[in-house]
């Protein structure tokens, strides 16, 4: 069982919709991440939060807006997405940004944009 | 040259066989290394960290060769349940999480 929980598991949305992906961890980790993964490709980093502050934005379009309300929660707000944004969105956490902290992934939200 | 390279496979081996994958990295300053497995349409799961002295966890052995800049994963007595994509992950210098680099993955298929 994963200790990082993501909801919803599946999401279908139109290009004019606004939706949010949610992620929660109770491992006391202070770094949280959003990744995007397309089929047969490795995960691509989108955002990193460290101690609830945005640490890294990998030049992600503004139609994706992250939010970290507290140390356990991470949201990804979606607005005006494109069909090419359809992918598996993975949340991950690690103890901190130290180099020897492995990532622990949630089970992902499979997003389809119509 | 990619920063982290893996043979994409697929490796198709019979149950009970021993199989090994390598993963090469280009940044000699890379600090830590991990193997993840990912089943179809699932999230990546940490299989094992890779330590300088090499480490073993049951049927799995991971090794690091800093001189040649590669890590390896050896699976002995392979099981049907080992069928998955294996991703190597390399973390760079300092605390920059953007230095987490995934290999493209090696697909392994174990046949009965």
Backbone of each chain as ProteinMPNN parsed JSONL, in Angstrom:
{"seq_chain_A": "XXXXXXXXXXXXXXXXXXXXXXXXXXXXXXXXXXXXXXXXXXXXXXXXXXXXXXXXXXXXXXXXXXXXXXXXXXXXXXXXXXXXXXXXXXXXXXXXXXXXXXXXXXXXXXXXXX", "coords_chain_A": {"N_chain_A": [[0.833, -1.202, 0.0], [0.489, 2.225, -0.859], [1.954, 5.064, 0.749], [1.486, 7.566, 0.087], [-1.193, 9.36, -0.896], [-3.366, 9.824, -3.556], [-5.965, 11.699, -5.07], [-8.448, 12.503, -7.567], [-8.515, 9.017, -8.717], [-8.968, 8.696, -11.398], [-9.657, 11.072, -13.96], [-11.686, 12.886, -16.096], [-11.814, 15.612, -18.154], [-13.071, 18.582, -19.729], [-11.795, 21.035, -22.039], [-12.445, 23.534, -21.104], [-12.896, 23.288, -18.474], [-12.398, 23.569, -14.862], [-10.419, 21.95, -12.565], [-9.139, 20.058, -9.739], [-6.29, 18.29, -8.578], [-5.452, 16.152, -5.892], [-3.176, 15.484, -3.205], [-1.82, 13.629, -0.538], [0.219, 13.063, 2.282], [1.4, 11.326, 5.15], [3.847, 10.92, 6.303], [5.539, 12.631, 7.438], [7.2, 13.882, 5.713], [9.065, 16.527, 4.175], [9.377, 17.456, 1.668], [7.692, 17.735, -1.375], [6.347, 16.668, -4.509], [5.296, 17.191, -7.912], [4.832, 15.162, -10.699], [4.664, 14.456, -14.199], [3.627, 11.904, -16.343], [3.882, 10.41, -19.427], [2.732, 7.779, -21.626], [4.936, 5.019, -21.727], [7.142, 6.535, -21.192], [9.597, 8.059, -19.014], [8.874, 9.501, -15.724], [8.298, 13.05, -15.672], [9.556, 15.878, -14.107], [7.558, 18.401, -12.592], [6.867, 20.312, -10.499], [8.339, 21.297, -7.36], [7.99, 21.299, -3.892], [9.371, 22.521, -0.935], [9.435, 22.351, 2.465], [6.906, 23.561, 2.428], [7.166, 25.608, 0.653], [7.358, 26.796, -2.684], [9.829, 25.406, -4.521], [10.921, 24.593, -6.923], [9.994, 25.161, -10.252], [9.499, 23.663, -13.138], [9.409, 25.203, -15.587], [6.671, 25.03, -16.212], [3.541, 25.289, -17.906], [1.186, 27.959, -17.229], [-1.392, 27.072, -16.946], [-1.358, 25.01, -15.238], [-1.399, 24.958, -11.799], [0.205, 24.871, -8.829], [-0.312, 24.117, -5.32], [0.404, 24.294, -1.883], [-1.049, 23.663, 0.881], [-0.431, 22.824, 3.499], [2.051, 20.954, 5.37], [1.413, 18.352, 4.784], [-0.183, 18.199, 2.58], [-0.722, 18.529, -0.925], [-1.72, 20.221, -3.758], [-2.866, 20.298, -7.166], [-3.949, 22.561, -9.338], [-6.034, 22.766, -12.126], [-6.647, 24.262, -15.231], [-8.206, 25.182, -18.236], [-6.979, 23.196, -19.862], [-5.163, 21.33, -22.383], [-5.668, 18.789, -24.91], [-3.225, 17.403, -25.186], [-2.243, 17.437, -22.665], [-3.157, 15.258, -21.395], [-2.373, 12.575, -19.34], [-0.568, 10.569, -16.916], [-0.586, 11.777, -13.712], [1.621, 12.176, -11.196], [2.145, 12.294, -7.76], [4.723, 12.811, -5.406], [6.727, 12.25, -2.48], [9.451, 13.133, -0.321], [11.812, 12.731, 2.35], [13.313, 15.04, 2.69], [15.04, 17.521, 0.729], [17.49, 16.438, 0.608], [20.24, 14.65, -0.813], [20.206, 11.888, -0.43], [17.611, 11.072, 0.015], [15.067, 9.051, -0.929], [12.418, 9.114, -3.411], [8.945, 8.756, -2.777], [6.18, 7.551, -4.306], [2.774, 8.465, -5.013], [-0.245, 6.731, -6.111], [-1.117, 7.936, -8.379], [-2.966, 10.084, -10.667], [-4.97, 9.498, -13.339], [-5.342, 11.401, -16.037], [-7.563, 12.594, -18.45], [-8.012, 14.749, -21.085], [-10.54, 16.206, -22.86]], "CA_chain_A": [[0.0, 0.0, 0.0], [1.25, 3.442, -0.931], [1.729, 5.973, 1.864], [1.134, 8.844, -0.525], [-2.529, 9.12, -1.418], [-3.799, 10.808, -4.55], [-7.35, 11.647, -5.547], [-9.09, 11.211, -7.84], [-7.686, 8.057, -9.455], [-9.202, 8.997, -12.809], [-10.358, 12.34, -14.172], [-11.92, 13.297, -17.48], [-12.258, 16.998, -18.118], [-13.064, 19.319, -20.972], [-10.762, 22.072, -22.122], [-12.855, 24.755, -20.408], [-13.153, 22.981, -17.054], [-11.4, 23.764, -13.796], [-10.425, 20.814, -11.642], [-7.948, 19.988, -8.89], [-5.759, 17.009, -8.125], [-5.036, 16.265, -4.487], [-2.151, 14.55, -2.748], [-1.655, 13.705, 0.913], [1.16, 12.11, 2.881], [1.519, 11.464, 6.599], [5.132, 10.347, 6.693], [6.374, 13.702, 7.978], [8.119, 14.348, 4.689], [9.001, 17.97, 4.005], [9.471, 17.778, 0.239], [6.629, 17.108, -2.173], [6.63, 16.85, -5.929], [4.371, 16.773, -8.966], [5.42, 14.655, -11.93], [3.76, 14.084, -15.29], [4.187, 10.775, -17.073], [3.198, 9.929, -20.629], [2.918, 6.341, -21.827], [6.245, 4.497, -22.136], [8.185, 7.536, -20.928], [9.824, 8.216, -17.569], [8.214, 10.683, -15.147], [8.936, 14.361, -15.877], [9.311, 16.762, -12.968], [6.822, 19.65, -12.845], [7.032, 21.249, -9.38], [8.829, 20.791, -6.087], [7.813, 22.119, -2.691], [10.214, 22.155, 0.19], [8.924, 23.068, 3.647], [5.691, 24.271, 2.003], [7.467, 26.709, -0.265], [7.692, 26.341, -4.024], [11.278, 25.395, -4.681], [11.255, 24.428, -8.34], [8.958, 25.111, -11.285], [10.253, 23.29, -14.336], [8.847, 25.888, -16.766], [5.364, 24.436, -16.481], [2.565, 26.312, -18.328], [0.408, 28.517, -16.115], [-2.663, 26.363, -16.792], [-1.129, 24.145, -14.08], [-1.083, 25.835, -10.674], [0.334, 24.058, -7.618], [-0.596, 24.758, -4.035], [0.775, 23.443, -0.751], [-1.727, 24.277, 2.024], [0.332, 22.504, 4.707], [3.159, 20.038, 5.091], [0.914, 17.037, 4.391], [-1.075, 18.283, 1.424], [-0.25, 19.178, -2.146], [-2.766, 20.249, -4.776], [-2.518, 20.797, -8.493], [-5.149, 23.135, -9.928], [-5.982, 22.637, -13.581], [-7.601, 25.173, -15.899], [-7.986, 25.377, -19.674], [-5.97, 22.252, -20.335], [-5.177, 20.891, -23.772], [-5.673, 17.315, -25.007], [-1.873, 16.849, -25.005], [-1.962, 17.366, -21.227], [-3.615, 13.952, -20.909], [-1.204, 11.839, -18.849], [-0.637, 10.142, -15.515], [0.021, 12.783, -12.847], [2.132, 11.502, -10.01], [2.653, 13.063, -6.629], [5.741, 12.084, -4.655], [7.298, 12.972, -1.345], [10.708, 12.612, 0.216], [12.048, 13.266, 3.689], [13.674, 16.423, 2.411], [15.702, 17.579, -0.57], [18.814, 15.849, 0.719], [20.467, 13.782, -1.96], [19.969, 10.466, -0.185], [16.196, 10.823, 0.31], [14.368, 8.56, -2.12], [11.047, 9.546, -3.636], [7.854, 7.806, -2.579], [5.135, 8.012, -5.202], [1.379, 8.081, -4.906], [-0.648, 5.858, -7.212], [-1.336, 8.713, -9.583], [-4.276, 10.422, -11.232], [-4.937, 9.375, -14.805], [-6.119, 12.533, -16.542], [-7.893, 12.663, -19.867], [-8.579, 16.051, -21.463], [-11.294, 16.007, -24.119]], "C_chain_A": [[0.87, 1.257, 0.0], [0.93, 4.321, 0.269], [1.477, 7.385, 1.377], [-0.175, 8.604, -1.261], [-2.918, 10.226, -2.387], [-5.263, 10.593, -4.899], [-7.554, 12.738, -6.592], [-8.128, 10.263, -8.551], [-7.79, 8.322, -10.958], [-9.957, 10.319, -12.907], [-10.468, 12.593, -15.663], [-12.438, 14.724, -17.422], [-12.189, 17.623, -19.508], [-12.064, 20.46, -20.908], [-11.16, 23.36, -21.411], [-13.065, 24.53, -18.906], [-12.043, 23.459, -16.145], [-11.542, 22.593, -12.844], [-9.158, 20.879, -10.791], [-7.579, 18.553, -8.593], [-5.24, 17.206, -6.699], [-4.069, 15.161, -4.12], [-1.959, 14.744, -1.255], [-0.636, 12.67, 1.363], [1.257, 12.395, 4.377], [2.794, 10.796, 7.089], [6.045, 11.399, 7.312], [7.401, 14.211, 6.985], [7.946, 15.842, 4.452], [9.206, 18.403, 2.564], [8.382, 17.02, -0.504], [6.757, 17.561, -3.612], [5.396, 16.53, -6.771], [5.188, 16.349, -10.179], [4.303, 14.383, -12.928], [4.419, 12.93, -16.037], [3.294, 10.394, -18.247], [3.565, 8.457, -20.821], [4.32, 6.029, -22.353], [7.363, 5.521, -22.021], [8.432, 7.586, -19.426], [9.061, 9.426, -17.039], [9.024, 11.951, -15.417], [8.566, 15.267, -14.713], [8.567, 18.017, -13.412], [7.155, 20.678, -11.751], [7.622, 20.524, -8.184], [8.512, 21.805, -5.001], [8.736, 21.583, -1.613], [9.787, 23.003, 1.382], [7.822, 24.05, 3.253], [5.948, 25.479, 1.114], [7.832, 26.13, -1.634], [9.184, 26.503, -4.252], [11.672, 25.356, -6.151], [9.978, 24.41, -9.173], [9.704, 24.848, -12.582], [9.598, 23.865, -15.593], [7.516, 25.285, -17.194], [4.388, 25.538, -16.899], [1.65, 26.72, -17.178], [-0.97, 27.877, -15.98], [-2.579, 25.281, -15.699], [-0.684, 25.034, -12.918], [-0.991, 25.006, -9.398], [0.006, 24.871, -6.369], [-0.218, 23.781, -2.934], [0.178, 24.043, 0.517], [-1.037, 24.004, 3.368], [1.322, 21.397, 4.378], [2.696, 18.667, 4.62], [0.181, 17.032, 3.059], [-0.413, 19.014, 0.262], [-1.372, 19.089, -3.167], [-2.175, 20.685, -6.112], [-3.817, 21.252, -9.146], [-4.979, 23.2, -11.446], [-7.03, 23.544, -14.218], [-7.208, 25.334, -17.362], [-6.897, 24.468, -20.213], [-6.193, 21.901, -21.796], [-5.2, 19.368, -23.818], [-4.284, 16.703, -24.787], [-1.437, 16.82, -23.543], [-2.454, 16.056, -20.617], [-2.389, 13.112, -20.557], [-1.528, 11.285, -17.47], [0.094, 11.197, -14.688], [0.353, 12.131, -11.51], [2.591, 12.516, -8.975], [3.716, 12.199, -5.943], [6.164, 12.918, -3.458], [8.641, 12.347, -0.999], [10.958, 13.309, 1.543], [12.414, 14.753, 3.607], [14.36, 16.44, 1.055], [17.134, 17.038, -0.513], [19.017, 14.786, -0.348], [20.17, 12.32, -1.687], [18.536, 10.145, 0.233], [15.495, 10.312, -0.931], [12.96, 9.134, -2.21], [10.082, 8.4, -3.351], [6.661, 8.344, -3.358], [3.75, 7.596, -4.724], [0.988, 7.261, -6.121], [-1.162, 6.619, -8.434], [-2.784, 9.034, -9.875], [-4.134, 10.335, -12.738], [-5.896, 10.408, -15.37], [-6.323, 12.418, -18.05], [-8.557, 13.998, -20.137], [-9.257, 15.895, -22.822], [-11.598, 17.339, -24.798]], "O_chain_A": [[1.848, 1.354, 0.742], [-0.201, 4.338, 0.756], [1.276, 8.297, 2.18], [-0.255, 7.748, -2.143], [-2.81, 11.412, -2.075], [-5.735, 9.462, -5.008], [-6.911, 13.785, -6.523], [-7.036, 10.673, -8.945], [-6.811, 8.184, -11.692], [-10.784, 10.643, -12.055], [-9.482, 12.525, -16.398], [-13.403, 15.006, -16.712], [-11.366, 17.246, -20.342], [-11.555, 20.798, -19.839], [-10.301, 24.199, -21.139], [-13.373, 25.465, -18.166], [-10.919, 23.718, -16.573], [-12.638, 22.282, -12.377], [-8.235, 21.642, -11.076], [-8.445, 17.705, -8.382], [-4.682, 18.246, -6.347], [-4.131, 14.052, -4.651], [-1.938, 15.872, -0.761], [-0.632, 11.538, 0.88], [1.205, 13.545, 4.811], [2.817, 10.183, 8.157], [7.185, 11.106, 7.671], [8.358, 14.888, 7.36], [6.834, 16.366, 4.518], [9.208, 19.599, 2.272], [8.178, 15.824, -0.292], [7.206, 18.669, -3.902], [4.564, 15.708, -6.391], [6.093, 17.053, -10.627], [3.159, 14.119, -12.556], [5.614, 12.968, -16.329], [2.111, 10.097, -18.08], [4.547, 7.959, -20.271], [4.819, 6.669, -23.279], [8.402, 5.395, -22.669], [7.564, 7.195, -18.646], [8.645, 10.284, -17.818], [10.254, 11.939, -15.395], [7.39, 15.403, -14.374], [8.878, 18.618, -14.44], [7.657, 21.766, -12.037], [7.44, 19.319, -8.009], [8.734, 23.005, -5.162], [8.864, 20.376, -1.407], [9.78, 24.232, 1.307], [7.808, 25.203, 3.682], [5.045, 26.275, 0.859], [8.521, 25.114, -1.731], [9.723, 27.607, -4.182], [12.633, 26.003, -6.569], [9.009, 23.728, -8.837], [10.448, 25.701, -13.067], [9.274, 23.138, -16.531], [7.269, 25.061, -18.379], [4.402, 26.619, -16.309], [1.376, 25.93, -16.275], [-1.655, 28.117, -14.986], [-3.594, 24.715, -15.292], [0.292, 25.775, -13.038], [-2.005, 24.488, -8.928], [0.038, 26.102, -6.358], [-0.486, 22.584, -3.037], [0.831, 24.856, 1.172], [-1.056, 24.849, 4.263], [1.414, 20.958, 3.231], [3.502, 17.892, 4.105], [-0.049, 15.972, 2.478], [0.34, 19.971, 0.442], [-1.911, 18.01, -3.414], [-1.136, 21.342, -6.175], [-4.68, 20.435, -9.467], [-3.947, 23.62, -11.968], [-8.178, 23.575, -13.775], [-6.048, 25.586, -17.69], [-6.002, 24.912, -20.931], [-7.26, 22.141, -22.362], [-4.791, 18.72, -22.855], [-4.179, 15.597, -24.257], [-0.396, 16.253, -23.212], [-2.192, 15.78, -19.446], [-1.48, 12.955, -21.372], [-2.614, 11.502, -16.931], [1.266, 11.478, -14.938], [-0.515, 11.613, -10.807], [3.322, 13.459, -9.275], [3.595, 10.974, -5.916], [5.981, 14.135, -3.431], [8.923, 11.198, -1.338], [10.378, 14.359, 1.82], [11.896, 15.588, 4.348], [14.27, 15.466, 0.307], [17.892, 17.167, -1.474], [18.071, 14.102, -0.74], [19.904, 11.57, -2.626], [18.274, 9.059, 0.752], [15.339, 11.058, -1.898], [12.389, 9.579, -1.214], [10.363, 7.238, -3.645], [6.189, 9.453, -3.103], [3.569, 6.539, -4.121], [1.777, 7.105, -7.052], [-1.595, 6.009, -9.412], [-3.702, 8.363, -9.404], [-3.293, 11.004, -13.339], [-7.111, 10.303, -15.202], [-5.385, 12.178, -18.81], [-9.549, 14.346, -19.497], [-8.627, 15.502, -23.804], [-12.22, 17.363, -25.86]]}, "seq_chain_B": "XXXXXXXXXXXXXXXXXXXXXXXXXXXXXXXXXXXXXXXXXXXXXXXXXXXXXXXXXXXXXXXXXXXXXXXXXXXXXXXXXXXXXXXXXXXXXXXXXXXXXXXXXXXXXXXX", "coords_chain_B": {"N_chain_B": [[24.563, 13.237, -25.623], [22.539, 11.396, -23.375], [21.717, 12.192, -19.96], [21.209, 10.109, -18.21], [21.252, 6.803, -19.068], [19.572, 3.924, -20.211], [19.255, 0.564, -21.338], [16.53, -0.002, -23.311], [15.308, -2.439, -23.635], [12.841, -4.796, -24.91], [13.674, -7.161, -22.305], [13.38, -10.54, -22.444], [12.96, -13.246, -20.631], [13.278, -16.645, -19.362], [11.416, -17.994, -16.603], [13.107, -18.264, -13.533], [15.578, -17.657, -14.505], [18.632, -15.697, -14.457], [18.997, -12.249, -14.608], [20.392, -9.186, -15.767], [20.655, -5.643, -15.582], [22.063, -2.635, -16.831], [22.808, 0.794, -16.07], [23.835, 3.823, -17.201], [25.449, 6.885, -16.287], [26.061, 10.371, -16.807], [27.084, 12.497, -15.312], [29.713, 12.891, -13.296], [29.673, 13.813, -10.745], [27.403, 12.949, -9.544], [25.405, 11.907, -6.788], [23.683, 10.049, -5.474], [21.815, 7.009, -5.932], [19.225, 5.045, -7.296], [17.032, 2.227, -7.732], [13.943, 1.765, -9.28], [10.828, 0.053, -9.69], [8.271, -0.225, -12.095], [5.048, -1.093, -12.669], [2.709, -1.824, -15.317], [0.704, 0.938, -15.975], [0.796, 1.783, -13.349], [2.17, 3.394, -10.381], [5.671, 4.358, -10.025], [7.687, 2.317, -7.92], [9.856, 2.254, -5.17], [12.562, 0.168, -5.389], [15.196, -0.436, -4.539], [17.816, 1.336, -2.868], [21.061, 2.282, -4.052], [24.162, 1.495, -2.925], [27.55, 2.525, -2.339], [29.167, 0.361, -1.734], [27.848, -1.685, -2.815], [24.842, -3.599, -2.632], [22.447, -5.939, -1.352], [19.241, -7.405, -1.621], [17.43, -9.869, -0.842], [16.632, -11.6, -3.721], [17.677, -9.665, -5.291], [20.354, -7.671, -6.407], [22.253, -4.789, -6.185], [24.656, -2.697, -7.707], [27.292, -0.283, -7.766], [29.409, 1.413, -9.905], [31.644, 3.671, -9.789], [33.867, 4.533, -11.177], [33.46, 3.807, -13.826], [31.057, 4.889, -14.131], [28.441, 3.683, -13.875], [25.447, 1.993, -12.821], [24.165, -1.106, -11.662], [21.69, -3.693, -11.813], [20.911, -6.79, -10.6], [18.963, -9.604, -11.001], [18.172, -12.55, -9.514], [17.035, -15.95, -9.996], [14.532, -15.448, -11.32], [11.101, -14.408, -11.155], [7.701, -14.738, -12.306], [6.323, -12.525, -11.414], [8.209, -10.566, -11.435], [8.117, -9.251, -13.801], [8.106, -6.172, -15.289], [8.727, -2.625, -15.686], [11.912, -1.34, -15.199], [13.343, 1.323, -13.606], [16.107, 3.438, -13.488], [17.373, 5.829, -11.226], [18.985, 8.856, -10.736], [20.529, 11.023, -8.521], [21.712, 14.339, -8.178], [24.262, 16.7, -7.355], [24.254, 18.381, -4.255], [21.24, 19.948, -2.942], [19.361, 20.218, -4.896], [16.403, 19.357, -6.219], [15.757, 19.18, -8.829], [17.754, 17.871, -9.936], [17.159, 15.25, -9.879], [17.143, 12.568, -11.876], [15.586, 10.536, -14.175], [16.144, 7.42, -15.726], [15.165, 6.078, -18.921], [14.0, 3.66, -18.587], [13.918, 0.065, -18.389], [12.392, -2.589, -19.918], [11.192, -5.589, -18.629], [10.323, -8.894, -19.194], [9.105, -11.826, -17.927], [8.889, -15.144, -18.809], [6.851, -18.103, -18.552]], "CA_chain_B": [[24.456, 12.066, -24.749], [21.587, 11.575, -22.292], [22.36, 12.194, -18.637], [21.066, 8.76, -17.665], [20.858, 5.934, -20.188], [19.275, 2.529, -19.942], [18.822, -0.252, -22.455], [15.07, -0.069, -23.145], [14.808, -3.81, -23.745], [12.52, -5.606, -23.735], [14.355, -8.389, -21.962], [12.39, -11.599, -22.315], [13.751, -14.357, -20.094], [12.421, -17.657, -18.729], [11.34, -18.03, -15.143], [14.247, -18.914, -12.916], [16.829, -17.144, -15.067], [19.263, -14.515, -13.87], [19.025, -11.163, -15.595], [21.068, -7.992, -15.251], [20.547, -4.415, -16.366], [22.966, -1.536, -16.477], [22.343, 2.163, -16.262], [25.011, 4.694, -17.186], [25.156, 8.297, -16.004], [27.127, 11.194, -17.388], [27.63, 13.458, -14.362], [30.541, 12.175, -12.332], [29.416, 14.329, -9.398], [26.139, 12.402, -9.039], [25.624, 11.488, -5.412], [22.938, 8.887, -4.993], [21.3, 6.201, -7.024], [18.113, 4.199, -6.865], [16.266, 1.465, -8.721], [12.5, 1.704, -9.083], [10.105, -0.756, -10.651], [6.964, 0.33, -12.425], [4.139, -1.986, -13.39], [1.909, -1.131, -16.331], [-0.352, 1.834, -15.505], [0.93, 2.0, -11.913], [3.218, 4.342, -10.034], [6.973, 3.763, -9.727], [7.895, 1.938, -6.516], [11.264, 2.114, -4.828], [13.025, -1.209, -5.25], [16.323, -0.365, -3.617], [18.867, 2.329, -3.044], [22.317, 1.666, -4.477], [25.232, 2.022, -2.086], [28.885, 2.418, -2.959], [29.763, -0.96, -1.511], [26.946, -2.697, -3.36], [23.898, -4.089, -1.636], [21.622, -7.053, -1.772], [17.961, -7.532, -0.926], [16.839, -11.103, -1.363], [17.112, -12.003, -5.045], [18.112, -8.461, -6.01], [21.65, -7.106, -6.03], [22.558, -3.536, -6.877], [26.066, -2.325, -7.6], [27.667, 1.027, -8.284], [30.779, 1.508, -10.391], [31.848, 5.124, -9.994], [34.934, 4.767, -12.163], [32.876, 3.682, -15.159], [29.805, 5.645, -14.084], [27.211, 2.941, -14.127], [24.886, 1.165, -11.765], [23.601, -2.326, -12.222], [20.703, -4.431, -11.033], [20.924, -8.215, -10.914], [17.825, -10.34, -10.442], [18.402, -14.0, -9.57], [15.85, -16.812, -9.833], [13.446, -14.516, -11.656], [9.715, -14.862, -11.002], [6.758, -14.092, -13.219], [5.944, -11.237, -10.834], [9.269, -9.574, -11.669], [7.836, -8.561, -15.064], [7.835, -4.763, -15.01], [9.755, -1.725, -16.205], [12.848, -0.967, -14.143], [13.845, 2.682, -13.832], [17.182, 3.888, -12.606], [17.231, 7.228, -10.834], [20.259, 9.418, -10.304], [20.382, 12.338, -7.899], [22.958, 15.063, -8.393], [24.987, 17.36, -6.28], [23.519, 19.372, -3.479], [19.86, 19.643, -2.591], [18.451, 20.571, -5.979], [15.604, 18.205, -6.619], [15.69, 19.069, -10.282], [18.829, 16.978, -10.34], [16.671, 13.868, -9.909], [17.047, 12.241, -13.299], [15.133, 9.178, -14.427], [16.408, 6.757, -16.982], [13.936, 5.839, -19.688], [13.409, 2.402, -18.158], [14.18, -1.201, -19.078], [11.239, -3.482, -19.779], [11.532, -6.986, -18.378], [9.194, -9.811, -19.275], [9.488, -13.176, -17.519], [7.947, -16.097, -19.387], [6.784, -19.362, -17.776]], "C_chain_B": [[23.466, 12.347, -23.628], [22.308, 11.512, -20.96], [22.301, 10.83, -17.983], [20.548, 7.88, -18.798], [20.645, 4.508, -19.721], [18.948, 1.84, -21.257], [17.31, -0.427, -22.315], [14.507, -1.486, -23.15], [13.849, -3.916, -24.917], [13.465, -6.799, -23.564], [13.264, -9.425, -21.74], [13.142, -12.848, -21.886], [12.826, -15.379, -19.446], [12.465, -17.535, -17.215], [12.543, -18.795, -14.599], [15.586, -18.412, -13.423], [17.363, -15.997, -14.22], [19.352, -13.452, -14.956], [19.662, -9.941, -14.954], [20.842, -6.823, -16.196], [21.617, -3.447, -15.9], [22.295, -0.21, -16.737], [23.584, 3.043, -16.18], [24.586, 6.137, -16.937], [26.35, 9.132, -16.426], [27.793, 12.14, -16.39], [28.405, 12.739, -13.266], [30.316, 12.641, -10.902], [28.11, 13.805, -8.813], [26.378, 11.726, -7.701], [24.9, 10.219, -5.006], [22.13, 8.279, -6.124], [20.246, 5.248, -6.489], [17.621, 3.38, -8.045], [14.799, 1.476, -8.303], [11.953, 0.675, -10.052], [8.744, -0.111, -10.872], [6.187, -0.699, -13.228], [3.266, -1.149, -14.312], [0.782, -0.335, -15.673], [-0.364, 2.013, -13.979], [2.04, 3.011, -11.656], [4.557, 3.64, -9.868], [7.071, 3.446, -8.236], [9.378, 1.727, -6.28], [11.599, 0.643, -4.633], [14.188, -1.256, -4.267], [17.191, 0.831, -3.925], [20.14, 1.582, -3.442], [23.445, 2.303, -3.686], [26.579, 1.729, -2.731], [29.465, 1.024, -2.859], [28.939, -2.067, -2.149], [26.009, -3.186, -2.269], [22.951, -5.103, -2.24], [20.334, -7.05, -0.963], [17.272, -8.745, -1.511], [17.455, -11.486, -2.696], [17.712, -10.85, -5.846], [19.448, -7.96, -5.469], [21.893, -5.863, -6.859], [24.024, -3.21, -6.684], [26.278, -0.972, -8.263], [29.129, 0.962, -8.711], [31.021, 2.974, -10.742], [32.886, 5.395, -11.079], [34.369, 4.74, -13.584], [31.505, 4.345, -15.251], [28.606, 4.82, -14.55], [26.756, 2.269, -12.846], [24.259, -0.054, -12.425], [22.581, -2.92, -11.257], [20.714, -5.863, -11.53], [19.723, -8.858, -10.236], [18.105, -11.83, -10.623], [17.074, -14.733, -9.439], [14.579, -16.012, -10.142], [12.072, -15.192, -11.586], [8.847, -14.146, -12.039], [6.413, -12.686, -12.734], [7.03, -10.168, -10.975], [9.061, -8.813, -12.972], [7.377, -7.148, -14.773], [8.838, -3.935, -15.803], [10.607, -1.284, -15.034], [13.5, 0.36, -14.508], [15.03, 2.949, -12.93], [17.044, 5.387, -12.399], [18.555, 7.7, -10.264], [19.99, 10.787, -9.709], [21.741, 13.022, -7.897], [23.513, 15.675, -7.14], [24.08, 18.307, -5.534], [22.078, 18.993, -3.306], [18.888, 19.968, -3.705], [17.689, 19.354, -6.463], [15.504, 18.091, -8.121], [16.816, 18.205, -10.804], [18.431, 15.518, -10.204], [16.422, 13.527, -11.365], [16.663, 10.779, -13.431], [15.711, 8.666, -15.731], [15.092, 6.453, -17.665], [13.308, 4.483, -19.376], [13.806, 1.226, -19.03], [12.992, -2.122, -18.833], [11.71, -4.922, -19.631], [10.259, -7.813, -18.439], [9.698, -11.202, -18.939], [8.449, -14.139, -18.084], [7.988, -17.416, -18.607], [7.691, -20.427, -18.386]], "O_chain_B": [[23.527, 13.402, -22.995], [23.356, 10.88, -20.828], [23.23, 10.433, -17.28], [19.524, 8.182, -19.41], [21.428, 3.961, -18.945], [18.425, 2.464, -22.18], [16.848, -0.948, -21.3], [13.374, -1.714, -22.727], [14.023, -3.167, -25.879], [13.976, -7.36, -24.533], [12.344, -9.217, -20.95], [13.874, -13.441, -22.677], [11.72, -15.039, -19.027], [13.431, -17.037, -16.638], [12.938, -19.83, -15.135], [16.623, -18.71, -12.831], [16.659, -15.415, -13.395], [19.739, -13.738, -16.089], [19.498, -9.69, -13.76], [20.835, -6.972, -17.418], [22.019, -3.441, -14.736], [21.347, -0.106, -17.515], [24.305, 3.004, -15.183], [23.496, 6.551, -17.331], [27.492, 8.673, -16.409], [28.938, 12.544, -16.592], [27.822, 12.065, -12.417], [30.711, 11.963, -9.954], [27.743, 14.177, -7.698], [27.396, 11.066, -7.49], [25.449, 9.399, -4.27], [21.809, 8.928, -7.119], [20.36, 4.718, -5.384], [17.768, 3.775, -9.201], [14.458, 1.233, -7.146], [12.534, 0.442, -11.112], [8.152, 0.468, -9.961], [6.601, -1.12, -14.308], [3.103, 0.056, -14.124], [-0.001, -0.886, -14.9], [-1.392, 2.35, -13.393], [2.751, 3.429, -12.57], [4.586, 2.44, -9.595], [6.596, 4.211, -7.396], [10.067, 1.101, -7.085], [10.989, -0.039, -3.809], [14.17, -2.011, -3.295], [17.294, 1.281, -5.067], [20.268, 0.384, -3.19], [23.66, 3.512, -3.766], [26.722, 0.819, -3.548], [30.158, 0.554, -3.762], [29.281, -3.245, -2.042], [26.373, -3.178, -1.093], [22.693, -5.126, -3.443], [20.334, -6.734, 0.227], [16.612, -8.661, -2.546], [18.668, -11.676, -2.791], [18.2, -11.052, -6.958], [19.651, -7.841, -4.26], [21.757, -5.88, -8.082], [24.573, -3.427, -5.604], [25.557, -0.575, -9.178], [29.983, 0.503, -7.953], [30.663, 3.449, -11.82], [32.784, 6.379, -11.812], [34.752, 5.546, -14.432], [30.876, 4.359, -16.309], [27.874, 5.193, -15.468], [27.537, 2.012, -11.929], [23.876, -0.024, -13.595], [22.616, -2.674, -10.051], [20.548, -6.124, -12.721], [19.501, -8.674, -9.04], [18.254, -12.311, -11.747], [16.117, -14.221, -8.858], [13.673, -15.921, -9.314], [11.912, -16.368, -11.909], [9.214, -13.097, -12.568], [6.233, -11.77, -13.537], [6.795, -8.999, -10.67], [9.755, -7.828, -13.227], [6.375, -6.943, -14.088], [9.692, -4.479, -16.504], [10.083, -0.896, -13.99], [14.119, 0.505, -15.563], [14.958, 2.708, -11.725], [16.641, 6.116, -13.306], [19.165, 7.037, -9.425], [19.307, 11.613, -10.314], [22.775, 12.398, -7.656], [23.262, 15.222, -6.024], [23.227, 18.961, -6.134], [21.715, 17.833, -3.501], [17.68, 19.99, -3.467], [18.264, 18.436, -7.047], [15.199, 17.018, -8.641], [16.835, 17.846, -11.981], [19.265, 14.632, -10.39], [15.574, 14.141, -12.012], [17.32, 9.896, -12.879], [15.763, 9.392, -16.725], [14.027, 6.558, -17.056], [12.21, 4.185, -19.846], [14.003, 1.361, -20.238], [12.63, -2.399, -17.69], [12.526, -5.406, -20.416], [9.25, -7.477, -17.819], [10.614, -11.707, -19.589], [7.252, -13.962, -17.856], [9.029, -17.796, -18.071], [7.765, -21.543, -17.871]]}, "name": "protein", "num_of_chains": 2, "seq": "XXXXXXXXXXXXXXXXXXXXXXXXXXXXXXXXXXXXXXXXXXXXXXXXXXXXXXXXXXXXXXXXXXXXXXXXXXXXXXXXXXXXXXXXXXXXXXXXXXXXXXXXXXXXXXXXXXXXXXXXXXXXXXXXXXXXXXXXXXXXXXXXXXXXXXXXXXXXXXXXXXXXXXXXXXXXXXXXXXXXXXXXXXXXXXXXXXXXXXXXXXXXXXXXXXXXXXXXXXXXXXXXXX"}
